[in-house]
Amino acid sequence: MKHSSIVRKVLVLLIVFSSLISAAACTATGGGEGTKGTSGTVGTDVTSTPETEPPYPLDIVDYGGKSFRVTLLSASDEVEFFISDGANGDDVDAALYKRNSVIEDRYKITIEPVYINGEGLFGHTNTIADVILSDNDAYDLVTSYAFAAGPLVMNSCLFDWKQQKHNDLEASWWIKSINDKFEIDGHLYTAVGDTNLYTLIYTYAMMFNRTAGDNEKITSEVFAAVKDGSWTIDKFNTIVSNIYNDIDGENGRTAGDYYGFQGECLTNLDNYNFAFNIPMMDNREAGEAGIRFVYDGEKLHDAIDKIIRLYWNNSGSYVEGDNVDAFVNGRSVFSTMLLNECFSTMRNMRDDYTILPYPKFNEDQKEYLTGMMDNYMVIGIPISERDTDFVSLVTEALNYEAERILYPAYYDDALQNKYSRDDETIEMLNILMNGRTADFGTLFQNNLDNISCWFRWIVDSKENTSASYVAERKDYIEMLTAAIVTKYREGALG
């Protein structure tokens, strides 16, 4: 599943990595007497002609100091939209500050965060909906966790992105592989673009302790399997089954021992739906239905069997401890987690590690696939908005400049802190990012009986009851699906 925007972003990573290698080579040959230019003259400063930036592709409007008000759930969500100080020494914060400053200067606006309070998982969504439905023009752009966004659509709180003047949803700065899954009959109320950086840092990956892999003499086998397409869940089960060592001195298997794989029983399990290409809802060729419930059948049953084997019946696995801590401290060869750990926890890791894609279901599966944790952000235009053209244009600019400024900063930061240790990581990350996908079931899980959690719940029960579990709920899900489709069609607001 290749998308040009993802490939280009990973190429940015490759370019930065190449620059780091080149810089290191120049330092090694300079001998402390100056730098060697391409002419071979020591001490000569060779300056290349800077590339001309392409023309700015969007309209430019002077909004005369108008505020662009974006809802945020908390200060921790500022990473996507707002930073008050770009001079704190953090490259990513500096890039966000620069992105916003460029847009504020160009359009003569002020980007203003509006923090939303709310209790529980859906408290923020309920607060936003109440304000919008009271026709209070308090927000210009609303954000929501993906899993909590469904009620905003079901309450007709949002305009249709497909009908906005300035938004080219086919452009590389929108994430088409996700947005396509959120459409019904050409209507799209919640969207994801490059400003939504959580879609990057909340991407699921398989982490591989390269140092431990070398010790176990499996590194070459693992990389070869990924490259030739044989990196499957069956192969993974076999590899990790041979790796276990009691290192904490306690009787029995404990979290302090050394394993082939350590995992967790929550959201990491949800990602196997994506990794194994098992859709929950499908809007392709749905015809009059608009979207179909497709989460059943033999493949789902077999997939759960394979993960129950990995989690509960594999001598090299342990899933009842802190899998991130175990991996960082060298107590597991493999672990599943979010890319966000590369920017935080794993900066302290002594061993070298590599990012891998999740294994495929079998070798017949053409591509490596992955998803994101369900609390990445989606964006929408509230129906209380008085000037949708303003929101449409500024949002387009936010995404465009995010692709140009924010993404390189994230990759650069990651490279300088860890990835530059490991050549193979660049290729593996490319494979991972090309396979990002999504499912309508995540966006509307609250309206679809928490469908995106079914896989994890069945695996956690240690018994494969998928056939009866799905059969008991199928009619109910199809009824709920019909209600969502009706709302999409009735709520097709301009």
C-alpha positions in Angstrom: 0.0 0.0 0.0 2.3 2.7 -1.3 1.3 6.4 -1.0 3.6 9.0 -2.5 3.3 11.3 0.5 4.6 8.6 2.9 7.4 7.6 0.5 8.5 11.2 0.3 8.5 11.6 4.0 10.6 8.5 4.5 13.0 9.8 1.7 13.4 12.9 3.9 14.7 10.5 6.6 17.0 8.9 4.1 18.4 12.2 3.0 19.1 13.3 6.6 20.7 10.0 7.4 23.0 10.4 4.3 23.9 13.9 5.4 24.9 12.5 8.8 27.1 9.9 7.2 28.7 12.5 4.9 29.3 14.9 7.8 31.0 12.1 9.7 33.2 11.3 6.7 34.3 14.9 6.3 35.1 15.1 10.0 37.2 11.9 9.8 39.3 13.2 6.8 39.7 16.8 7.9 42.5 16.2 10.3 41.6 19.2 12.4 43.2 21.6 9.8 40.0 22.7 8.1 37.4 21.1 5.9 38.0 19.6 2.5 35.8 20.9 -0.3 35.0 19.2 -3.5 37.9 20.8 -5.2 40.3 19.0 -2.8 41.6 22.3 -1.3 41.9 22.1 2.5 40.2 25.0 4.2 38.1 26.0 1.2 34.4 26.7 2.0 32.5 25.3 -0.9 28.9 26.6 -0.9 26.3 25.0 -3.1 23.6 27.0 -4.8 20.4 26.7 -2.7 17.5 25.0 -4.4 14.6 27.2 -5.4 11.5 26.4 -3.4 8.4 25.6 -5.5 5.7 28.3 -5.7 3.4 28.4 -2.8 0.4 26.4 -3.9 -2.4 27.9 -1.8 -4.4 31.1 -1.9 -3.1 33.9 0.3 -5.7 36.1 2.2 -5.0 38.9 4.7 -7.3 38.1 7.6 -6.3 41.2 9.6 -5.3 39.6 12.9 -8.2 37.2 13.1 -7.9 34.3 15.6 -7.9 30.7 14.4 -9.3 28.8 17.4 -8.4 25.1 17.7 -9.7 22.9 20.4 -7.1 20.9 22.3 -7.7 18.4 25.0 -4.7 19.3 27.1 -1.2 20.7 26.9 0.1 17.2 25.9 -1.8 17.6 22.6 0.0 20.8 21.7 2.4 18.8 19.6 0.1 19.0 16.6 -1.0 22.6 16.7 0.4 25.0 19.2 3.6 25.9 21.0 4.1 29.1 22.9 7.9 29.0 22.9 10.1 27.8 20.1 13.4 28.6 21.8 13.5 25.9 24.4 16.2 23.9 22.6 13.9 21.2 21.3 14.1 20.8 17.5 10.6 19.5 17.2 9.1 22.4 19.3 11.1 24.8 17.2 9.7 23.3 14.0 6.1 23.6 15.3 6.7 27.2 16.3 8.2 28.0 12.9 5.3 26.3 11.1 2.8 28.4 13.0 4.8 31.6 12.7 5.0 31.1 8.9 1.2 30.7 8.7 0.4 33.5 11.1 2.6 35.9 9.2 1.3 34.9 5.8 -2.4 35.1 6.6 -2.2 37.7 9.4 -3.9 35.4 11.9 -3.2 34.2 15.5 -3.4 30.5 16.1 -5.2 30.2 19.5 -5.7 27.0 21.5 -9.0 26.4 23.2 -8.6 23.8 25.9 -11.5 21.5 26.5 -12.4 20.0 29.8 -14.4 16.8 30.2 -14.7 13.8 32.4 -14.1 10.3 31.1 -13.1 9.0 27.6 -15.8 11.0 25.8 -16.0 14.1 28.1 -14.2 16.3 25.7 -16.4 15.2 22.8 -19.5 15.9 24.7 -18.4 19.3 25.7 -17.5 20.2 22.1 -20.9 18.9 20.9 -22.8 20.9 23.5 -21.1 24.1 22.5 -21.5 23.5 18.7 -25.2 22.5 19.0 -25.9 25.7 21.0 -24.7 27.6 17.9 -21.9 29.2 19.9 -19.2 30.3 17.5 -16.4 29.3 19.9 -14.2 27.1 17.7 -12.9 27.2 14.2 -11.4 23.8 14.0 -12.2 20.9 16.4 -10.0 18.0 17.3 -10.9 14.7 18.8 -9.4 11.4 19.6 -10.3 9.1 16.7 -12.1 6.6 18.9 -14.3 9.4 20.4 -15.1 11.3 17.2 -18.2 9.2 16.2 -20.7 11.1 18.4 -19.7 14.4 16.7 -20.8 13.0 13.4 -23.9 11.2 14.8 -25.0 14.5 16.3 -24.5 16.4 13.0 -21.9 18.7 14.5 -19.5 18.8 11.6 -19.4 20.1 8.0 -18.3 17.8 5.1 -14.6 18.2 4.2 -15.4 17.0 0.7 -17.4 20.2 0.1 -14.9 22.7 1.3 -13.5 25.3 -1.1 -9.7 25.1 -0.3 -9.1 21.5 0.7 -7.5 19.1 -1.8 -7.8 15.8 0.0 -5.8 14.1 -2.8 -2.8 16.3 -1.9 0.3 14.7 -0.3 -0.2 16.7 2.9 -3.4 14.8 3.7 -3.3 11.2 4.7 -5.4 9.5 2.0 -4.9 6.0 3.3 -6.8 7.0 6.4 -9.3 9.4 5.0 -10.5 7.0 2.4 -11.6 4.6 5.1 -13.6 7.3 6.9 -15.8 8.1 3.8 -19.3 7.0 3.1 -20.8 7.8 -0.3 -18.2 10.5 -0.8 -18.9 12.3 2.5 -16.1 12.9 5.0 -16.7 14.6 8.3 -13.5 13.8 10.2 -10.2 13.9 8.4 -6.5 13.4 9.1 -3.6 15.4 7.6 0.1 15.9 8.2 -0.6 18.3 11.0 -2.0 15.3 12.9 1.5 14.1 14.0 0.0 11.5 16.3 -0.6 9.4 13.2 3.1 9.2 13.0 4.2 8.8 16.6 1.3 6.6 17.5 2.0 4.1 14.7 2.5 0.6 15.9 5.8 -1.2 15.2 7.7 -4.3 16.1 10.9 -3.4 17.9 13.9 -5.6 17.5 16.8 -5.5 19.9 19.6 -5.7 17.4 22.3 -6.4 20.0 20.3 -9.3 21.5 19.5 -10.5 17.9 23.2 -10.7 17.1 23.8 -12.6 20.3 21.1 -15.1 19.4 22.4 -15.3 15.8 19.0 -14.5 14.3 19.6 -10.9 12.9 20.4 -12.0 9.4 17.4 -14.4 9.3 15.0 -11.7 10.6 16.1 -9.0 8.0 16.1 -11.6 5.2 12.6 -12.7 6.1 11.2 -9.1 6.1 12.8 -8.4 2.7 11.7 -11.6 1.0 8.2 -11.5 2.4 8.4 -14.5 4.7 8.2 -12.4 7.9 4.9 -14.0 9.0 3.3 -14.6 12.4 4.1 -18.4 12.1 7.8 -17.6 11.5 7.8 -15.2 14.4 6.2 -17.7 16.7 8.9 -20.2 15.8 11.8 -17.7 16.2 10.8 -16.5 19.7 9.9 -20.0 21.0 13.6 -20.8 21.2 14.6 -17.8 23.4 14.2 -17.8 27.2 16.5 -17.5 30.1 15.8 -17.3 33.8 17.9 -14.3 34.8 16.3 -13.0 38.0 16.9 -16.0 40.2 13.2 -16.4 41.1 11.4 -19.7 40.6 9.3 -19.9 37.5 8.8 -17.5 34.6 8.6 -13.8 35.8 8.7 -10.4 34.2 12.4 -10.1 35.2 13.4 -13.0 33.0 14.8 -12.8 29.4 12.4 -13.7 26.6 12.1 -13.7 22.8 9.0 -11.6 23.0 7.3 -9.4 25.6 4.0 -7.8 24.8 0.9 -6.4 26.4 -2.8 -7.3 26.3 -4.3 -3.9 25.4 -4.0 -1.7 22.3 -1.0 -3.5 20.8 -3.3 -6.4 20.3 -5.8 -4.3 18.3 -3.1 -3.7 15.7 -3.2 -7.3 14.5 -6.5 -6.5 12.7 -4.5 -4.1 10.6 -1.3 -6.1 10.4 -3.2 -9.2 9.2 -5.4 -7.2 6.8 -8.6 -8.2 8.6 -11.0 -5.2 8.1 -13.9 -4.6 10.5 -15.9 -2.3 8.2 -15.5 -2.0 4.4 -16.8 0.9 2.3 -15.5 -0.5 -1.0 -18.1 -1.8 -3.4 -20.7 -1.5 -0.6 -23.4 -0.2 -3.0 -26.6 0.9 -1.5 -25.4 -0.2 2.0 -22.7 2.5 2.0 -20.5 0.5 4.2 -20.5 -3.2 5.3 -19.7 -5.2 8.4 -17.1 -7.7 7.3 -15.4 -8.8 10.6 -16.0 -12.5 10.6 -15.0 -15.7 9.0 -12.2 -18.3 9.0 -9.3 -15.8 8.7 -10.3 -14.0 11.9 -10.6 -17.3 13.7 -7.2 -18.4 12.4 -5.6 -15.1 13.3 -6.8 -15.2 16.9 -5.5 -18.8 17.1 -2.0 -17.6 16.0 -1.9 -14.8 18.6 -3.2 -17.0 21.4 -0.3 -19.3 20.6 2.1 -16.3 20.7 0.7 -14.9 23.9 -0.2 -17.9 26.0 1.3 -21.0 24.5 4.8 -20.0 23.5 7.7 -20.7 25.8 9.6 -17.6 24.5 6.8 -15.1 25.3 5.7 -13.1 28.3 2.8 -10.7 28.3 2.1 -9.9 31.9 4.7 -7.3 32.7 5.9 -3.9 31.5 6.9 -4.8 27.9 8.5 -1.4 27.2 10.7 -1.5 30.3 11.7 -5.0 29.5 12.7 -4.1 26.0 14.6 -1.0 27.0 16.5 -2.9 29.6 17.5 -5.8 27.3 15.1 -8.4 28.7 13.3 -9.2 25.4 14.5 -9.5 21.8 11.2 -8.3 20.3 8.3 -6.2 21.6 5.4 -4.4 20.0 4.9 -0.7 20.9 4.3 2.8 19.5 6.9 4.7 17.5 6.5 7.4 20.2 8.8 5.3 22.4 11.6 6.1 20.0 11.3 9.8 20.8 11.1 9.2 24.6 11.8 6.0 26.6 14.2 4.3 24.1 16.5 7.3 24.1 17.9 5.7 27.2 18.4 2.3 25.7 22.0 1.0 25.7 21.5 -1.8 23.1 21.0 -1.0 19.4 17.5 -1.7 18.2 15.7 -1.7 14.8 12.1 -0.9 13.9 10.4 -3.7 12.0 6.9 -4.1 10.6 4.4 -6.4 12.4 4.6 -9.9 10.8 2.1 -10.7 8.1 -0.7 -13.2 8.5 0.9 -15.5 5.9 3.1 -15.2 2.8 0.1 -14.8 0.5 -0.5 -11.3 2.1 1.2 -8.9 -0.3 2.2 -6.1 2.0 3.2 -5.4 5.5 0.5 -3.4 7.2 0.1 -1.5 10.4 -2.3 0.9 12.2 -2.2 3.6 14.8 -3.4 3.6 18.4 -7.0 4.7 18.5 -6.3 8.0 20.2 -4.6 9.8 17.3 -6.4 13.0 16.4 -8.9 13.7 13.7 -10.1 17.2 12.8 -13.5 18.6 11.8 -15.1 22.0 11.0 -18.0 22.7 13.4 -21.4 23.6 12.0 -21.3 26.7 14.3 -18.5 28.1 12.2 -19.4 31.4 10.4 -16.6 31.4 7.9 -15.9 27.9 6.5 -13.7 29.2 3.7 -11.4 30.7 6.4 -11.1 27.4 8.2 -10.7 25.5 5.0 -7.8 27.6 3.8 -5.9 27.8 7.1 -6.3 24.1 7.7 -4.9 23.4 4.3 -1.9 25.6 5.1 -1.4 23.9 8.4 -1.1 20.5 6.7 1.0 21.9 3.8 3.5 23.5 6.2 3.5 20.4 8.4 4.7 18.3 5.5 7.3 20.8 4.7 8.6 21.7 8.2 7.3 19.4 10.9 7.9 15.9 9.4 11.6 16.5 8.7 12.1 17.7 12.2 10.7 14.5 13.7 12.7 12.3 11.5 15.9 14.4 12.1 15.3 14.3 15.8 14.8 10.5 15.7 17.9 10.0 13.6 20.2 12.0 15.8 19.1 10.3 19.0 19.0 6.6 17.9 18.4 5.6 14.2 21.8 6.7 13.1 23.2 3.7 15.0 21.6 1.3 12.6 21.6 1.3 8.8 18.9 -1.3 8.5 16.4 0.8 10.4 15.9 3.2 7.5 14.7 0.5 5.1 12.6 -1.1 7.8 10.9 2.2 8.7 10.1 2.8 5.0 8.4 -0.6 4.8 6.5 0.2 8.0 5.3 3.6 7.0 4.2 2.6 3.6 1.8 0.1 5.2 -0.2 2.5 7.5 -3.9 1.9 7.2 -7.1 2.6 9.2 -10.6 1.3 9.7 -14.0 2.9 10.0 -14.6 0.6 13.0 -12.1 2.6 15.0 -13.7 6.0 14.3 -17.1 4.7 15.3 -16.2 2.1 17.9 -18.4 3.7 20.5 -21.3 3.4 18.1 -20.4 -0.1 17.0 -20.3 -2.0 20.3 -16.5 -1.4 20.7 -15.8 -3.5 17.7 -12.1 -2.5 17.5 -11.5 -4.1 21.0 -13.0 -7.5 20.2 -9.7 -9.1 19.0 -7.9 -8.1 22.2 -10.7 -9.3 24.4 -10.9 -12.7 22.8 -7.2 -13.2 22.9 -7.0 -12.0 26.5 -9.6 -14.7 27.4 -7.1 -17.4 26.2 -9.9 -19.2 24.4 -10.8 -18.7 20.7 -14.6 -17.9 20.9 -14.5 -15.6 17.8 -17.1 -17.5 15.8 -19.8 -17.4 18.5 -18.7 -13.9 19.7 -19.2 -12.4 16.3 -22.3 -14.4 15.4 -24.0 -13.1 18.6 -23.4 -9.5 17.7 -23.6 -9.4 13.9 -27.3 -8.4 13.5 -26.8 -5.7 16.1 -23.8 -4.3 14.4 -25.5 -4.3 11.1 -28.4 -2.3 12.6 -26.0 0.2 14.1 -24.1 0.5 10.8 -27.4 1.4 9.0 -28.0 4.2 11.5 -24.5 5.6 10.8 -24.9 5.4 7.1 -28.3 7.3 7.4 -26.6 10.0 9.4 -23.8 10.4 6.9 -26.3 10.8 4.1 -28.7 13.1 6.0 -25.9 15.1 7.5 -24.2 15.9 4.2 -23.8 19.6 5.1 -22.0 22.0 2.7 
